[in-house]
Amino acid sequence: MTSVKLQATVSWVKIRNFVHKGLKRLYAENSAKGVPPDTVDKLRKMLAFLDDMQDPEELRQSAKSAI
């Protein structure tokens, strides 16, 4: 099984940079090439959440509710 670390730089609540080429392609082109097929849906949801955030505090609140 291949794992993909979510490596992105978030600045002022917008994703600005990706370290992983597959994640960048998934975000920019909606192409799953380069990421494990069993992680695509979860990664899309995570990227959409990060992209829709209005305030960095939302990330903290989301993490607390997941506990």
C-alpha positions as CSV (number, residue, x, y, z in Angstrom):
1,M,0.0,0.0,0.0
2,T,1.3,3.4,-0.9
3,S,0.9,6.3,1.5
4,V,0.7,10.0,0.7
5,K,1.5,12.6,3.2
6,L,-0.6,15.7,3.0
7,Q,2.0,18.3,2.5
8,A,0.8,21.7,1.6
9,T,1.4,25.2,2.7
10,V,-1.7,27.1,3.9
11,S,-1.4,30.9,4.0
12,W,-4.2,33.1,5.0
13,V,-6.5,30.1,4.7
14,K,-5.8,29.4,1.0
15,I,-3.7,26.6,-0.2
16,R,-0.7,28.1,-1.9
17,N,1.9,25.4,-2.4
18,F,2.1,21.6,-2.7
19,V,5.2,19.4,-2.1
20,H,3.5,16.3,-3.5
21,K,3.0,16.4,-7.2
22,G,0.0,14.0,-7.1
23,L,-1.8,16.2,-4.6
24,K,-1.1,19.3,-6.7
25,R,-2.5,17.5,-9.8
26,L,-5.6,16.4,-7.8
27,Y,-6.2,19.9,-6.6
28,A,-5.5,21.8,-9.8
29,E,-6.6,19.4,-12.5
30,N,-8.9,17.1,-10.5
31,S,-6.8,14.2,-11.8
32,A,-6.1,11.3,-9.4
33,K,-2.9,10.3,-11.2
34,G,-0.1,10.1,-8.7
35,V,-2.1,9.4,-5.6
36,P,-3.3,6.0,-4.3
37,P,-6.8,5.2,-5.6
38,D,-8.1,4.2,-2.1
39,T,-7.3,7.7,-0.8
40,V,-8.7,9.9,-3.6
41,D,-12.1,10.5,-2.1
42,K,-10.8,11.4,1.3
43,L,-8.1,13.7,-0.2
44,R,-10.7,15.5,-2.3
45,K,-12.8,16.1,0.8
46,M,-9.8,17.3,2.8
47,L,-8.7,19.7,0.0
48,A,-12.2,21.0,-0.5
49,F,-12.4,21.7,3.3
50,L,-9.1,23.5,3.3
51,D,-10.1,25.5,0.2
52,D,-13.5,26.5,1.6
53,M,-12.1,27.6,5.0
54,Q,-12.6,31.3,5.8
55,D,-10.6,31.4,9.1
56,P,-7.7,29.3,10.3
57,E,-9.7,28.7,13.5
58,E,-12.0,26.4,11.5
59,L,-9.2,23.9,11.3
60,R,-8.7,23.9,15.0
61,Q,-12.5,23.5,15.6
62,S,-12.6,20.7,13.1
63,A,-9.8,18.9,14.8
64,K,-11.4,19.2,18.2
65,S,-14.7,17.8,16.9
66,A,-12.9,14.8,15.4
67,I,-11.7,13.7,18.8
